[in-house]
Amino acid sequence: MRYNSYFSDSEIREMGFRSLGERVIISRDARIMSPRTISVGNNVLIDAFTIMNGDITLGDHVQISANCEIYSGDRTDVVIGDFCALASFVSLYGQSDEYVLPYLNNPTVPAKYKNVHNQPIVLGNYVLIGTHSAVLPGVELGEGCTFGACSLINKSTPPGGVYVGAPCRRIHERDLEELRRRAQELTEEERRRRERRNK
């Protein structure tokens, strides 16, 4: 049998995801640490060398590019909305060690000596995050926001902005109505295709 760099549909179904949509493509080189706590929507692509661990929800039409890391916190979620894309080497951290107060750090240390911050991360629909960017705990990214390469995203953002920098700052606006219109158009196209197939 010839080597295929992506899992087959049946192999993906056997992984035991919390929920699983249709047309999901996952690289054999991705590391899905806890599929039973992960929900995956329709038309999702998870590329090579990505690591996913914890309570994670992926919407429809989501791309997770190569070498991304997504970690939820303890008893918190990472939620990625519809039509979102993470460029390569993007990291989402739902938990973080204490960097200022005198606590010990890292997973080898018992909890009573640490002060770990666990907060959810939510990406609204149509969010695009550029390569080598990091999203920190407790951040909610508004619908349609985009973030340039190497952005440090440490605060929540209102919808429709273009952001760059570390920490990121808003430099431009996006047309949310046009984004929604295009998404609706694609959704209608897909619905018509399904109806034709089912006749």
Summary of the structure (lengths in Angstrom):
residues: 199
radius of gyration: 17.9
end to end distance: 34.6
largest distance: 65.9
contacts: 621
relative contact order: 0.10
helix: 17%
strand: 33%
